[in-house]
Amino acid sequence: MALAAIVLTLLTLVLKRRSAIVLPLVVLAVSLGIGEWRLERLAGHWPDEREARIAAAGGRLANDLRDARLLADSLARRALDAAALPREAGFGMLAGLVRGAPLETGVALFEQDGTPRIWGGRFRLPPSSAGDSVGVRLTPYYAVLEVRRHEALGRTAVGAVLLSAHPVVQDQERSLAARFQERTEVGLRILPPHVAPNSSDVFDYEQPTTGGTRLLFSAQLLPPEQSHAVARAQVA
């Protein structure tokens, strides 16, 4: 109805040669037309719209997970530079490393015997010097990606990025899953290796090793319910 009224107004203005205000109304009409078309697609072609969201989100997920690994790796490598600093200066340096990070992160530097020396940021799970160079830790409440780097003297640095948190967990808006859902409308469920269903909705995160490819975890894409997609389109 609103679109029809604007079109009628446009015709009237064109006939009266009031071109100065026609362009803004054209822009508004196009915007309303696109909005109505989107709502019609969501209402009448939901299976196609659902698959389109999964396909678009799947393409983005690979990049987001790569960026998360690079972020954790950068934190670990740069933390090794703090090994020679006095502890107070080292704490300040690590605090600066995580400040302004796009995701919730933590970084820690361990002595040769595994004793924590300095740390910064936030850890949902206690960090440890022991572990693979790239790994993921999964609990019923958290999924955390970790990268470890080692120096010649035996110290170990760990960079951690929060991938996801259980819905009951408070303060999770800076997890990768929460940020991903904000941008794509698609949620994520992080699952242990070889547990996820054999489906196009699942993305396997693999890590190359000297012994071959290792599956670290799977991420299941969770598109919104049709009612949620319609509601979001109506307020967009």
C-alpha positions in Angstrom: 0.0 0.0 0.0 2.8 2.4 0.9 4.6 1.7 -2.4 1.4 2.2 -4.4 0.8 5.5 -2.7 4.4 6.7 -3.5 4.0 5.6 -7.2 0.8 7.6 -7.5 2.5 10.6 -5.9 5.4 10.3 -8.3 3.0 10.3 -11.3 1.3 13.4 -10.0 4.6 15.3 -9.4 5.8 14.3 -12.9 2.7 15.7 -14.4 3.1 18.9 -12.4 6.8 19.0 -13.4 8.0 19.1 -9.8 11.2 17.2 -10.6 13.2 18.5 -7.6 11.4 16.2 -5.2 10.9 13.3 -7.5 14.4 11.8 -7.0 14.1 11.3 -3.2 10.7 9.6 -3.7 12.2 7.4 -6.4 14.9 6.3 -4.0 12.2 5.6 -1.3 10.1 3.7 -3.7 13.0 1.5 -4.8 13.9 0.8 -1.2 10.3 -0.1 -0.3 10.0 -2.3 -3.4 13.1 -4.2 -2.4 11.8 -4.6 1.1 8.5 -6.0 -0.1 10.2 -8.3 -2.5 12.4 -9.7 0.3 9.4 -10.3 2.5 7.6 -12.1 -0.3 10.6 -14.3 -0.8 10.8 -15.1 2.9 7.2 -15.9 3.1 6.8 -17.9 -0.2 10.2 -19.3 -0.9 11.7 -20.1 2.5 13.5 -23.3 1.5 15.4 -21.5 -1.2 16.1 -18.5 1.1 17.3 -20.9 3.8 19.8 -22.6 1.5 21.0 -19.3 0.2 21.8 -18.2 3.8 23.7 -21.4 4.4 25.7 -21.1 1.2 26.6 -17.5 1.9 27.5 -18.1 5.5 29.6 -21.2 4.7 31.7 -19.1 2.4 32.3 -16.5 5.1 32.9 -19.1 7.8 36.2 -20.3 6.3 37.6 -16.8 6.3 36.4 -16.0 9.8 38.0 -19.2 11.2 41.2 -18.5 9.3 41.3 -15.0 10.8 40.7 -16.4 14.3 43.6 -18.7 13.9 45.9 -15.9 12.6 44.8 -13.7 15.5 45.7 -16.4 18.1 49.0 -17.1 16.3 49.9 -13.4 16.2 49.2 -13.1 20.0 51.4 -16.1 20.8 54.3 -15.0 18.6 54.2 -11.4 19.9 54.0 -12.7 23.5 57.4 -14.4 23.1 58.8 -10.9 22.6 57.8 -10.1 26.2 59.9 -13.0 27.6 62.9 -10.7 28.1 61.0 -8.0 29.8 60.5 -7.5 33.6 57.2 -9.1 34.7 55.5 -5.8 35.3 56.4 -4.5 31.8 55.5 -7.9 30.4 52.0 -7.7 31.9 51.6 -4.2 30.3 52.7 -5.5 26.9 50.3 -8.4 26.9 47.4 -6.2 28.0 48.2 -4.0 25.0 48.2 -7.0 22.7 44.6 -8.0 23.4 43.3 -4.5 23.7 41.0 -3.7 20.8 41.0 -7.3 19.4 38.0 -8.0 17.2 37.2 -11.2 19.3 37.5 -12.2 22.9 41.1 -13.3 23.3 43.7 -14.3 26.0 47.4 -14.6 25.8 49.8 -16.1 28.3 53.6 -16.8 28.5 54.9 -19.8 30.5 58.3 -20.6 31.9 60.2 -23.7 30.9 58.6 -25.7 33.7 55.1 -24.7 32.7 54.7 -22.0 35.4 52.7 -19.0 34.2 54.9 -15.9 33.9 52.7 -13.2 32.5 49.2 -13.1 30.9 46.6 -10.8 29.5 43.0 -10.7 28.2 40.4 -13.2 29.2 40.5 -17.0 29.4 37.3 -19.0 29.7 39.4 -22.1 30.3 42.6 -22.2 32.2 45.5 -22.0 29.7 48.3 -24.5 29.7 51.8 -24.7 28.1 51.1 -28.3 27.1 49.3 -29.0 23.9 49.4 -29.0 20.2 50.7 -26.0 18.2 47.1 -25.5 17.0 44.2 -27.0 18.9 40.7 -26.5 20.1 39.4 -27.2 23.6 35.8 -28.2 23.9 33.6 -28.3 27.0 29.9 -28.4 27.5 30.0 -24.6 27.8 33.0 -23.3 25.7 34.9 -23.8 22.4 38.3 -22.2 22.5 40.9 -22.1 19.7 44.5 -22.1 20.9 47.8 -21.6 19.2 51.2 -22.3 20.9 54.6 -20.9 20.0 57.9 -21.9 21.6 61.2 -20.0 22.0 64.7 -21.3 22.0 65.1 -21.1 25.8 62.0 -23.3 26.4 59.3 -20.8 27.2 55.9 -21.2 25.6 53.3 -18.7 24.6 49.6 -19.4 24.1 47.1 -17.3 22.2 43.4 -18.2 22.7 40.3 -17.1 20.9 36.7 -17.8 22.1 34.9 -19.6 19.3 31.6 -20.1 21.0 29.8 -20.3 24.3 26.6 -22.2 25.4 23.5 -20.0 25.3 23.2 -20.0 29.1 26.6 -18.3 29.4 26.5 -14.6 30.0 28.7 -12.0 28.2 29.5 -14.0 25.0 28.9 -11.2 22.4 32.6 -11.1 21.5 32.8 -14.8 20.6 33.3 -15.7 16.9 29.9 -17.4 16.8 28.1 -14.4 18.2 29.8 -12.0 15.8 29.2 -14.4 12.9 25.5 -14.6 13.7 25.2 -10.8 13.8 26.5 -10.5 10.3 24.9 -13.6 8.6 21.8 -14.4 10.7 23.3 -17.9 10.9 24.3 -19.5 14.2 27.2 -21.9 14.8 27.5 -25.1 16.8 31.1 -26.2 17.4 31.3 -30.0 17.6 34.2 -32.5 18.3 35.7 -34.3 15.4 33.6 -37.0 13.7 30.5 -36.2 15.6 28.7 -33.8 13.3 26.1 -35.1 10.9 27.0 -35.7 7.2 25.3 -32.6 5.9 25.9 -29.6 3.7 25.2 -27.5 6.9 28.5 -28.7 8.4 32.0 -27.2 7.9 35.0 -29.3 8.9 38.0 -27.4 10.2 41.2 -29.3 9.3 44.8 -28.7 10.1 47.6 -30.0 7.9 50.3 -31.9 9.8 53.4 -33.9 8.9 51.4 -37.0 9.3 48.5 -35.8 7.1 45.4 -33.7 7.6 43.9 -33.6 11.1 40.3 -32.7 11.8 40.2 -30.3 14.8 36.5 -29.7 15.0 33.3 -29.3 12.9 31.1 -26.2 12.8 27.4 -26.8 12.1 25.6 -23.9 10.5 22.3 -23.0 12.1 20.1 -20.9 9.9 17.3 -18.9 11.5 13.7 -20.0 11.8 11.5 -18.5 9.1 9.6 -16.3 11.6 12.9 -14.8 12.9 14.1 -14.1 9.4 10.8 -12.4 8.5 10.8 -10.3 11.7 14.4 -9.2 11.1 13.5 -8.2 7.5 10.5 -6.2 8.7 12.7 -4.0 11.0 15.7 -3.7 8.6 
